[in-house]
Amino acid sequence: MASAELQWLDGGITAVPGILAGGIVAGIKPSGKKDLALIYSSTPARAAAVFTSNQVKGAPVLVSSEHVRGGQAQAIVASSGCSNVCTGEQGVADAREMTRIVGDLLRIPANHVLVAATGVIGVPLPMNRIRAALPKLAQSLSPQGGRAAAEAIMTTDTHPKEAAVRIEVGGRPVTIGGIAKGVAMLEPHLATMLCFVASDATIARGALAPVLKRAVDRSFNRVTVDSDQSTSDTVVIIANGLAENTPLETGSRGIRQFAAGVEAVTTKLARMLVKDGEGATKLVAVAVRGAANGKDALHAARAVANSPLVKAAINGQDPNWGRIMVAIGKSQAKVDQAKVAIAFDDEPLVTRGMQKEGVRLERIREIMGLPEYQITIDLGLGRGEDRVWTCDLSEEYVRLNSKYTT
Amino acid sequence: MASAELQWLDGGITAVPGILAGGIVAGIKPSGKKDLALIYSSTPARAAAVFTSNQVKGAPVLVSSEHVRGGQAQAIVASSGCSNVCTGEQGVADAREMTRIVGDLLRIPANHVLVAATGVIGVPLPMNRIRAALPKLAQSLSPQGGRAAAEAIMTTDTHPKEAAVRIEVGGRPVTIGGIAKGVAMLEPHLATMLCFVASDATIARGALAPVLKRAVDRSFNRVTVDSDQSTSDTVVIIANGLAENTPLETGSRGIRQFAAGVEAVTTKLARMLVKDGEGATKLVAVAVRGAANGKDALHAARAVANSPLVKAAINGQDPNWGRIMVAIGKSQAKVDQAKVAIAFDDEPLVTRGMQKEGVRLERIREIMGLPEYQITIDLGLGRGEDRVWTCDLSEEYVRLNSKYTT
């Protein structure tokens, strides 16, 4: 990623030319907070999406999968407080009706409207409230409405997540902006992740979906272990072409520049999700190298990043490397314990599977006191490498684990 | 399992004729509690063992695997407080020395002594203390010492676990007794599980290992998801032949009767481990039927039993069935959400993937108030079925999850 060409902007999805957004209180959430969001591109846009791989899928996922198949979308309507999952045929009818009403209000075809939802499972949407609120939502659309939309998709998030970047693509400025809502800490893959990205780039037919897939794989799929597993996870990208660049084709230099920008935005949003994990105070990169292959590196990194005992040790700033050994040993990655080396930032802690002689534990504890650092695990077997991000576990959870060193 | 033929006895491993045991304070644990256990059969015994499948293995596991290969053992020495894992060649030498000293003290070959340990990883055993304590430990052996041995292997366990049963095998009484130590709740597979079982049955060469493997698979592997993953997990069975029955051959009616007895003991001990999970107040069986095959049934049952959000709902007595749907949907089992039915004991809650019309939620909440109950999930796809046991999550952990209904 050529970061020299990236210019971070304030704001999120409405930093993109031609993108309007809004977020209002429809009365879905008992708390009375914003719970209905709308994103609208003033011109038709290319669209691509990635959905949950959970076999139980929410009605909005079913309807949006169908609508995005044509590769075009101009609006995204999203609700929070009720996920419209396990609601049978009525749930699908409700999701369809939302796209139809939004289409009518914006004078676009219903199948150019995508729909998403997050919240309680098994409860029907309060459609009367939503029907009443949608006209008000359409009226709220504005070029400054990105933050309100980001707020209206929140559930356990403590703050809205926005990111926007300007890049050069073939000499022309292109903007990419997005919003996201997040993950609880304890079981990241059970909290719904929603992310909506927009750009003014002109993208050739068929070129947008691979860009999104790769960006999601390298961002959200590197922070949430067993990612895309909630019943409602949805990532959407729309590109409306207002930048008037030459259409970006798959395999071109331009699409690679654009992909780097998308990945920068999704990675920034993904890291925000980790940082906003319940009670999280640290953002830790778990980097594995020397694995037999790349897949093994990812397995090992995920096993460590997802270990509650490792995360508890990160919280307690306790260099309890035995927990890291246990995690990699139980992973699917090939491990020879006598070849494992572990370092925190640049400070070595373990060599040949044992605590390094003359280890500077005080220095390790200092590093563990930082808000961000990296744990590097060298398996000493090959050239495979990968990296995932994780956070620590909050004190309440730790209370159960930190008393006893396993 | 013909339970009519099972007679539960008081006590544990020393309920078996010819089995002596003892447990003392060697000074390994900082707490000053018992931390060194010895089990001894007054006559040579057949032996079999099942060890952790973690690729990182403790030195005692390496030495015991070697010693049990001959199929004979007469003593088991086990320490708690220090696991002797990730301790390199010195760790293996220490484990070997323990078997040699115990062999000398009991006048049996060192390779008829098995060794096990649980506790902190990466720290060498305090061998001076252990050398000093072993003669005292050998002197403490007694036919009443089973409880002391059960205490001496505890780590986070709140009480010792013992079980013993008398069965008839070919018309002769046979006794089977065991002790075990347990699992923390939050990440069961990261706490070491040790279980030692003894019997006075006479077993033919090669017939004991399959009995143990099956009993472990149907007991410990049904309570600890991703079981046998700690670096030190060890289950040993010895059978000394003092019952003077006709040697039990693989495939015989007698070995099936014996296997049922062993499974009864290991299942009782396994359920004790679940009940003693940190802060656990409930023992819940998760039964899956109607799966495409047996493997799918086990995948689905484990996914539910291991879901922190399901376990939090069990603690809060909250019929949050959406979390069960999410768990089975993300499992490797084939799921068609429109065919799923869920019941708590005999009370139906979900049919065709949705909340049953006229559901009696008050009755469900009553069942969830019981100390033990069963969640039955019918996938409606085939004839595969399986069952695992789980416990609830303690209040501190729940505080983070129970506020928000996913």
Interface residues (C-beta under 8 A of the other chain):
Chain A: N54 Q55 V56 K57 V85 C86 T87 G88 V120 I121 G122 T155 T156 A184 M185 L186 E187 H189 L190 A191 T192 D226 Q229 S230 T231 E278 G279 S307 P308 L309 W321 G322 R323 M325 V326 I328 G329 K330 K334 V335 D336 Q337 A338 R352 G353 M354 Q355 S394 E396 Y397 R399 L400 N401 Y404 T405 T406
Chain B: N54 Q55 V56 K57 V85 C86 T87 G88 V120 I121 G122 T155 T156 A184 M185 L186 E187 H189 L190 A191 T192 D226 Q229 S230 T231 E278 G279 S307 P308 L309 W321 G322 R323 M325 V326 I328 G329 K330 K334 V335 D336 Q337 A338 R352 G353 M354 Q355 S394 E396 Y397 R399 L400 N401 Y404 T405 T406
